[in-house]
Amino acid sequence: MLADNANLEIGEDVRGMTIARAARYVGVSEDTIYRLRDRGKLTIRKIMGRNIILRDDLDRILGVSSANDQAEV
């Protein structure tokens, strides 16, 4: 269901992204992003009137360790 995200260049400083960009990052459709939200696996936040997904949330779904997780070790 979730594709390899290595083909999408996203800087380390990117913390949040739109639904469309999150879908490309994960390698799924926007509908799948909404399904993940509906199943409680992903949180979509409203920030300044835009739907935003945090990169850390997407990395958690992908099983990728974030820099924040590594810093806590």
C-alpha positions, 0 to 999 in steps of 0.5 A: 500500500505504501510506496518507497518515498526515495524519489521525492526530494523533501528537505530535512527542514520540511515539517508539514505538507499539504495533502497532495504533497503528502500523498506524493511523499508516501506514494499513494493517492490523496484518497488513501491519505483521507482513508488513513485519517478516517481509520485513525492512522493519520492526523490532518491538522488545519493550519492557517486555513490549510490542511497540513500533515506533519512529516513525522506522522508520515514517517511514522507510518512509513516506519522511518525514524525521524531526527527527533526520534534519534535525538531522544535515544 
